[in-house]
Amino acid sequence: MIDLNTIRHIYFIGIGGIGMSALARYFLFQGKKVSGYDRTQSTLTLQMEKEGISIHYTDDPGLAPKEAELVIYTPAIPADHLELGWYRQHNYPVVKRSDALGAITQHTFNICVAGTHGKTTTSAMTAHILRHSGYGCNAFLGGIAANYNSNFWSSERAVCVVEADEYDRSFLKLSPDIAVITAMDADHLDIYGTERSMQDSFIEFSGRIKPEGTLFVKAGLSRSDEFRAGKKTTYHFSDDTADIYAKNLKTVNGHYRFDAVVKGERIDGLTLNMGGAHNVENALASIGIARLLNIDAGLIREAVAAFKGVKRRFEYLVKTDKLAYIDDYAHHPEELNTLISSAKALFGEMRCTVIFQPHLYSRTRDLAEQFAESLDKADEVILLPIYPARELPIEGVSSEMIASRMKNRQCRVLDKNELLDDLGRSAAQPGKGRLIITAGAGDIDRLTDPIRTLLNAKQPMRLEEK
């Protein structure tokens, strides 16, 4: 086990990743010297540089600090990375992000939120309730909480809320006191091979809960009878046979009002100021955790109402009587299905255009049929080229693979500037209203500001290439 107390200088390879940056900020808060490498500059890396973290963007062992006492890397880094290889050749302590996070949480009370989707919003909302209510926690999130414009915050209280990542089996390094499993849909088959193997890993994660701990799990999940936790609490959007569920749900201007029933106790008059009915379900898990920790129901009500959501999770960028523009991180077919269905439920009278950037060649290959089925729910679909992330191209795999399987023929594959030209022409056309959704986990977020400006100005724009 890593002794973090004696280490003074930590170097991050892939520091711009959302999970890596939360760790980097934690160690900076702890008074360590923190530096790092990332492939590209981003809003997040620029923020960290302003906070005092030195970052460079060229894979060059000559730039890697030789005085580093610990090197932390993300599994998304390719095996032939020069700096990573140099540190290993020279016998530096080199560990994965999951090992460092596991070491941090060895001596804390841990709330670990896992699931193939829903975990970012659920962990952010749980951490927000604990912070807003005065209970206190350290938060390691997989997204930027809009209330605090950060994916990390600290507390003197030895409680950690951790987004538990199933990729590369990272969550098996954690030791939860409370765990959440939101979903187990097939994903990361490049790691797991089969959906069942991936589910096996979630079952193993449930077995890591401490003896007196509690598992919160969405009611109806496949193989839920195999979860190993001694105490199990179920939650569901509407199923009143679950331990936690919602009643009297109403939509108000794209947001939600509802009552929560938590093991027979009723918390009335909750307001969730974000879109997406699935986020009501995420809120139910967070509310259940807060009540388990004996946080007052009134404080929970206030905290939920004050929650502003997570950036790129059903995030409203434009909302008028005639136009709604939503941006979301959805990159899995089930996430897309939920996103589109929830948006159309709120804005069903508007024509729905989904702009989707597939993430990873392997995920596109493995789930092309499911992507097509989910995207068919939109009136119009524009696909961007696949964002490769850590992968090399796979022969025959492209965005056209999804388009060819769609029943809706209102589907095109465009590059980024073709997309902006197309939106520029159509934005000026009158109609009964438009619902525009951008979705994906790659660099599609670079398009959100140009699209928002274009929709507001109703004039064509060009995207500066980097």
N, C-alpha and C positions, 0 to 999 in steps of 0.2 A: 504493500500500500504506500502511496506517495505521502511523504511528510511535507505538507504545504507550509507549515509554520517556519521552516528553516530556509525556504526558497525566497530569493529576493528579486530575480529577473526571470520573467516568463515570456517566451516567444511563441506566437501563434501563426501557423501556416494555414491560410484560409480564414483570416480574422474577420472578413466581411460577411461571412455567413451569419444567419440570424441567431443560431445557437451559440456559435463561437463568439460573437460580439457580446452576448450576455455574459459569458464567462470572462471575457477580457475586461469588461466593465466591473465585474465583481472583484477581480484581482486588483484592478486599479484602486477601487474603493478600499481594499485591504492594505493599501500602501505599497504594493509591489510595483516594480518597474515593468511595464508592459509594452511590447512592440510586436509588429507582425507584418506578414505578407498577404496580399490578395491579388488576384489576376486583374481586376478592374476597380477603378475608383467608383464609389457610389455615395449616395446621400448618407448612408450609415457610416462608411469609412471616414467621410469628411467630418461627421459629428464626433467620431472617436478621436480624430486628430486634434480637433478643437479641445477635447477633454484632456489631452496630454499624452495620447498614444502615438508613437512613431510608426508609420506604415509606409512600405514601398510596394511597387506594383510590377517589378521585374523579378523573375525567378533566377536569382544570381547568388550563389554561395558567397560571393565577395561582399554582398550587402547584408548577409545574415549575421546577426551579432554573435560574436564568439564568446561573450561573457554570459550568455543565457544559461541558466541553471536547469530549466525545464522547457521542453518543446512540446506543444500541444498541436495536434493536427486533426483536421476533419477527414472522415473516410471518403469524402467527395474528391479529395486531392488525388491525382493520378499517381500510380506506383513509380513512374519514372521522373517524378518531380525532383529537380536538381538539389534544392535546399534540403528537402527531407532526406534525400540520399546522403548528402554531406554530413548532416547531423548524426545519422545512423552509423556511417563509416567511422566517425570520430567519437563514437561511444557516448554521446549525450543521452540523458534520459529523455526518451521520446514516447509519448502516450497519446491515445485517442481522446477526443473531447469527452466521450462517455466515461473514461477512466477518471478524468479530472473532476467531472461532475459527481461521480460516485464517491470520490474522496471527500469532496465538500460536504456531501450529505450524510457522511458516516455518523456524525454526532448531532444530528438535528432531527426534528419532527418533520416528516416529509409527506406532502400531498402531491402525488404523481399522477398526471393526467395523460392517458394513452388513448390511441384510436386512430384509425386510418383517415378519419376526418372528424372535425369538431373539437379536437384537443386544444387548438390555439385559443379559440374563443372561450372555451370552458376554463382553461387554466388562467387566462387573463381576467375573466370575470370573477373567478374564485379569489385570485390574488387581490383584485380591486376591492371586493367585499371585505376581505380581511384588513386591508389598508384603510379603507374609508370608514369602517366601523371602529377603528382604533385598536383592533386586535393585533395587527402587525404581522409582517412576514417578509422574507426575502423572495423575490420572484425571478425565475429564469424562464422567459417566454419565447415562443417561436414566432412572434409577431410584435408589432409596435402598438402598445396600448395607447389609444388616442387620448385618454385622460392625462397621461404623463409623458407622451411622446418618447417612450422608451420601452425596451424589452427586458429591462432589469431595474430592480430597486432593492434597497437594503433595509434591514431593520435590526435592532438590537435583540429582538425576540428570535430564538433559535428554531424558527419554523420556516421551511422552504416550500414554495409552490413551484413545481418543476413540470415543464412540458416533456413528457416521456416519449422519446422518438423510437419508433419500431425499426427504422432503417438500420441496417447492419447489426440488428439485435441490440442496439445501444441501451434500450431500457432495462435490459437484464443486469445492468451494473447498479441499478438503484435499489434502495431498501425502503419501500413505502410504509408509512403508518396508515395513510389513507390512499387508495388508488381509485382511478376512474378508468373504465373502458367504454368508449363512446361508440365504436364501430370496429368491425373486422372484415371489411370488404377486401377482395383480392387486390394487392398492390405489391410493389417491390419484388416482383417475381424473378427479377434478375438476381436477387439475393436468396429468396426462399424457394424458388422453383415451382411450388404449387401453392394454391390457396390454403390447403390443409396444413402444410408446413408452416405457413405464416400464422395460422390460427394456433398451432402448437406453441409458437413463441409467445403469443398473448396469454395462453393458459399457463405457461411457465412464468410469465411476468406476474400473474395473479398469485402464484405460489411464493413470490418474494415478499408479499405483504407480511409485516411482523405479526406474531401470534395474536395480539390483542387488536389488530388493525381491522379496517373495514374496506370492502370493495363496493364501489358504486358502479353499477353496470346498466346499460340501456336494456330495458325489458325486451325479450324476444330475440336476442342475439343467438346465432347458431352456436351449439356446443356449450351454452352457458352453464349446463349442469356439470361441466368438467372444471369450472373455475375452482381454485383450491382455497380461497380465502375462508376463514372461519366465520366471518360475519359478512353478509351480502345484502345490499340495499338496491332495489331496482327503481328505475325512473323511466318515465315515458311521457311524450307530449300529451296524450289523451287517454291512454289505457288506464282505467280506474282500478284494475287489478294490480297495478304496480304500486310500490311503496310510496312513490312520489309522482304526482301528475298535475296537470293544469285543468282548471275549470273556468267557465265564463270568459273565454278568450274573445277579445274584440280587437279589430284593427282600427287605428285612428291615425290617418295621415301618414301611412307607411310605417307606423310603429304599433306596439301591442300593449293591451291592458288585460290582466288576467289575475286569477287567484291561484295559489299553490296549495296543494294538499300534501303535507309531509308527515307520513306515518300517522295519519288521522288528525294532525294539527293543521288548521287552515290559516294561511297568511293571505289576507284580502288586499285588494287594491294595488297590486304590483304593476309598475309601468316599465317596459323595456323600450328604450328609445333607439332601437336599431331595427332594421328590416330582417326578414327571413324567419318564417315560422320555426325552422330548425333551431334558431337561436333561443327561442323560448324553451325548447327542450334542453339546450346547453345550460340555460339559466337555472333550470330545475335541479340539475346536478350540483351546481354551485350553491344554490340555496340549501339543498340537503346537507352539504358539507358544513356550511356555516351553522346550521342548527345543531349538527352533531358536535360542533365546537362550542355550543351554548351561546352563540352570538344572538343578541336580542332581535326578535322579529321586526320590530320597528326600525332598528339600525339596518337590517337586511333590506327592508323596503326602500329606505333612503338611498342605500348604496346601489341597488339595482337601477333605480330611477336616474342616478347620477352617472351610470356607466355609459360611456360614449362609443364603446365598441373597439374593434381592432382594425387598424389600417389594412385595407385590402381584404376585409371580410364583410361582404355585403355593405360596402362603403358607398354612401351616396355622394357623388361628385356634382351632380346637377339634379335638382328636383323642382319642377314647376307643374302647372296644370297640364301642359302639353308635352313635357319632356322629362324623362327620368333617365339618368345615367348612373349605373352601378358598376363598381369595380370589385373583383373578387379573386382570391388566390386559387380558386377551384382548379384542380389539375387531374382529378380522378373522375370517371364516369358517374359514380354515385353522387359526388359533390356537385357536378354539373347538373344532374337531374334535380337535385334538391334546390340548387340555386335558381334554375330556370322556372321550376314549378312555383317556388315561393315568390319570385318576382312577378310572374304572370298572375298569381293570386291577388297581389296587391295592385297591379296595373294592367289588368286583363283587357281593358278597352284599347290599349296602345299596341301598336305593331312592334313586335319584339325582334331585335337584331342582336345576335350573339357574336362577338369577336373573340375567337379562341386560339390561343397559342399552345399547341401540344408540347409537353415537357418530357423529354427522353425518347430516344428511338425505341428502346426496349418496351417502355410502357405503351407507346403507340402500337407497336407490333402485337403485344399481348392482349390489348383491350380495345382494338379498333372497332369491333362490332358494338361493344358497349358504349363507346364514345359516340358512334353514329346514332344509336338508339336514343341517347340522352339529348343530343343536339337536334334531333328531329322535332323536339318539342318547341323549338323556336320557329318564328315565321321566316327568318332569314339568318343564314350563318356565313360568316367570313372566317376562314382559317388562315392563320399565319404559318410560315414554315416552322418546322419542329425546332424547339430550342434544345440543343444537345446536352447542355450542362457538362457532366463528367464523361459523356460517351462519345465514341467515334460513330460515324454513320453506319447504318446497317443496310445492305443492298436491298432495294425494293421497298424500303420503309420511308414514307413521306406523309405529309398532310393529305395528299391525294388519296392515300389508303383509307382514310376516314371518309372523305368526300364520296368516294366510289361506293361506300356501303350505306349511304344515307338515302332514305326514301324521299326526303324533301329536296327537290332539285334547285331550290333557292339557296344554293351553296357555292361559294367561290373560294379559291385559294389566291391570296394577294400578298405581296410584300408590304412593308410598313408604309412606304410612301404611296403606293397604289391605294392602300386603305385610306390614308388621309385625303387623297384626291377624291376618292369615291364618297367619303363622308362629307367632304366640302360641297360636292354637287348636290347630294341628297338633303343636306341640312337646310338648304334654302327652299326646299319644296314643301308646300303646305300639306297638312294631313290631319287626321283625327288625333294624332299624338304618337310619340315614339318612346319606346323603352330600349335603351342601348346598354348592353352588358359587355364588359371586357373581362376575360377570365384566363388564368394561366399562372404558372409558377416560375416562368423564365424572366425575360427582360421586357415583357409586355407593359410593365409598370412605367417604362420610359414614354409610353404613348399616352398615358392618362392626362397629363397636363396639356399636350397639343390637342387632344380630342376635346377636352373640356373647353379650352379657349376657342376652338373651331365651332363647337356647338353654340357657344354664347355669342360669338361674332358672326356666325353663319358665313364664313369665307374660307377658301382653301388655304391649307398650310403645308409646309414641307418640314420633314424631320431631318435635323442635322445628324449625319452619320458620324459615329465615333470609331 
